[in-house]
Every structure is written in C-alpha cells, then in structure tokens.
Amino acid sequence: MNEWRVIALGQAGVDFVGRELDTSLKDMRTFEKAGGGTPANTAVGLAKLGIPVMFIGKVGDDSFGHFLAYSLKSNGVDVSEFQFDKTAKTTIGFESTLDEPELLIYGDPGPHILLRKNEINQSCFQQKSPLFLFGSMTLTHNPGREATLFAADLAIKNNIPISFDPNLRLSIWPSTKEAQKTVKKALQKANIVKLSFEEFKFLSGYNETEKINDFRQAYSIDLIFVTVKNGCYYCNRSRQGFVKGVEIDAIDTTGAGDGFCAGFLYKILKLKVTGSRSLRDLSDEQLVEIGRFANAAGALTTMKRGVIPALPTFDEINSFLKEHQRE
C-alpha cells in the first residue's frame, strides 16, 4: 500500500455498443461488449497513460462483474479493492450508433450503489496519493451515497486533492431536485471539476459560458473545465479561456468525456500541480496545453467502439496532436 497512486471510486458496468452504423437500438442486430462506467473508464485512461491508479467499487458476483475486474486489471488498474456482491447483478447498458446515441441502462439497484462506508478501506487514503476521483452514479442512492461522500471526506482529511466528474444521468435519480442537491454537495468537496455544458447549465442555472467563473467561485473550486462540442472552456482563480478541439469522424461518442477527463488529469499530475495554490495559479499557456491534450484524448476515444478499448495511450495522443497541430 505504499505505492504512489491515484484513487478512483465509483461505478463500473458493461456496455454493449451497436455494430451497425447509424442504427437505432430497435433496429440494431449485433453488439460489441466493452467495459464502462465513468470512474472506471477514467482509471483505465490514466493507467494507459502510465499513471498508477487503483479502483474502489462494487459489481455483481457474476460473469459480467468478473469480466470488468479482468478489463481493469489487464489495463494496469489495481483492483485489490474491487468488490463482488452476490445480491445484485452487474449493471449493463445498450448503446445505439445514431448521431445522438440512445443509451438504455439495466440494473436496479446496481451493485455500485450498494457500496457501504464500512467497506471502504481507510488505509488506502492514509498512503501517499496525488488525487482522489469520483463521479455521481454512486451518489444516486444510499448506502452508495454515504460511502462516496465518506471517501471524499477521507481524502480531505488526508490532504488528497479531489477531482469530480458528475456524468449526470438524471433518469436514474429519484428526482431532479435530489440530483441537484446531492451533486452540489459533492461539488463543495472538489478541487477539480469537469462538466459538460448541459451539466453546467443544470447545476448553475446559467446559459452563458462567461458565468463559469461565478459558478467556480460559488463552490470554491480551484480549477474547472466545461466541455462543449467543439472544445473546452477552462477557468481557475485568475484565468478563463477556450481551447478549440479538432473535428473528427466519431464512431462512438459515449466515452468522450471520460477520455477528456483522463487526459487533463494526466497533464495536471505530470505538472505536479494538484495542490490548491498551484491549480489556482496555472498560466494560460499551461491551461491551453492541458486543454489541447484533453481534447485530443476525448476525440480519440470516440474513434473506436466501446470506451475502455478506445481510451488512447500517450503515443496515440501525441501523434494526433502533431498531425493536427495547425488546426
């Protein structure tokens, strides 16, 4: 337990991605199986980029759950805190290949929300860790909500910076009001936050990107990224800007945000700026560099089916950036 590593906590599930292009779920005949789940995807994305990372989460004690454990482990993620539950089946999702993909998720209650506070190994947070990351899928119901917030408090207690990517799916929450209340509580614990523009609008009530700094200040966030279709906005204490992405022909857009998240966290970790003061003082040049790398990682993730198989390596991102450096 003495190894320097990122700690990721949250949901892991199996995605079945349609194989026929531009086809609805109703008409889809064949699917390709792949591991998924935002924190799990981000964990694999970081591991593929050479960052030591461990995953804390719960899946069903079934074939799909063991497939997920193998998927994470084979991609370099430490799964020693990966748990199997005999009372619930592993969450699975089916995804179409339309421009606006349909996504049907099965598994209620999913085993990820059955993770309990007393199942969190507190010694993981007492070791040297540069970052703790989590999402909102484990926040939808108790006991997973209590366990997730307990883990975040352990990170705060042990001076571990926190990254939060909600990846909000409102259909699985008891109500939109409860989603807003719970996610806003989680935002107050985070140093680094990544949101889609739709999530930003839902949580802030603002429709203008010029208001990102107001939102950041309201929750005392050190660094925030808001992704849009053609790039990303960044904002810390003294700087706010936009980094344009590269237009590509996407095959599967589901994991774009997870690839983006792994990309910007990788650059932040490499810059050794996870502390609050350092995050607040990142220069425009550094933030643009981080944004370009993250945009590339997100774009590359959409160019293959499934998320975990599509998450790029450093060499793939670097080659992509060189190829598109003038765009």
Residue, then its C-alpha position, 0 to 999 in steps of 0.5 A: m500500500n505504499e505505492w504512489r497512486v491515484i484513487a478512483l471510486g465509483q461505478a463500473g458496468v458493461d456496455f454493449v455498443g451497436r455494430e451497425l452504423d447509424t442504427s437505432l437500438k430497435d433496429m440494431r442486430t449485433f453488439e460489441k461488449a466493452g467495459g464502462g462506467t465513468p470512474a472506471n473508464t477514467a482509471v483505465g485512461l490514466a493507467k494507459l497513460g502510465i499513471p498508477v491508479m487503483f479502483i474502489g467499487k462494487v459489481g455483481d458476483d457474476s460473469f459480467g462483474h468478473f469480466l470488468a475486474y479482468s478489463l481493469k486489471s489487464n489495463g494496469v488498474d489495481v483492483s485489490e479493492f474491487q468488490f463482488d456482491k452476490t445480491a445484485k447483478t452487474t449493471i449493463g447498458f445498450e448503446s445505439t450508433l445514431d448521431e445522438p446515441e440512445l443509451l438504455i441502462y439495466g440494473d436496479p439497484g446496481p451493485h455500485i450503489l450498494l457500496r457501504k462506508n464500512e467497506i471502504n478501506q481507510s488505509c488506502f487514503q492514509q498512503k501517499s496519493p496525488l488525487f482522489l476521483f469520483g463521479s455521481m452514479t454512486l451518489t444516486h442512492n444510499p448506502g452508495r451515497e454515504a460511502t462516496l461522500f465518506a471517501a471524499d471526506l477521507a481524502i480531505k482529511n488526508n490532504i488528497p486533492i479531489s477531482f469530480d466528474p458528475n456524468l449526470r444521468l438524471s433518469i436514474w435519480p429519484s428526482t431532479k431536485e435530489a440530483q441537484k442537491t446531492v451533486k452540489k454537495a459533492l461539488q463543495k468537496a472538489n478541487i477539480v471539476k469537469l462538466s459538460f455544458e448541459e451539466f453546467k447549465f443544470l447545476s448553475g442555472y446559467n446559459e452563458t459560458e462567461k458565468i463559469n467563473d461565478f459558478r467556480q467561485a460559488y463552490s470554491i473550486d480551484l480549477i474547472f473545465v466545461t466541455v462543449k462540442n467543439g472544445c473546452y472552456y477552462c477557468n481557475r482563480s485568475r484565468q478563463g479561456f477556450v481551447k478549440g478541439v479538432e473535428i473528427d469522424a466519431i464512431d462512438t461518442t459515449g466515452a468522450g468525456d471520460g477520455f477528456c477527463a483522463g487526459f487533463l488529469y494526466k497533464i495536471l499530475k505530470l505538472k505536479v500541480t494538484g495542490s490548491r495554490s498551484l491549480r489556482d495559479l496555472s498560466d494560460e499557456q499551461l491551461v491551453e496545453i492541458g486543454r489541447f491534450a484533453n481534447a485530443a484524448g476525448a476525440l480519440t476515444t470516440m474513434k473506436r467502439g466501446v470506451i475502455p478499448a478506445l481510451p488512447t495511450f500517450d503515443e496515440i495522443n501525441s501523434f494526433l496532436k502533431e498531425h493536427q497541430r495547425e488546426 
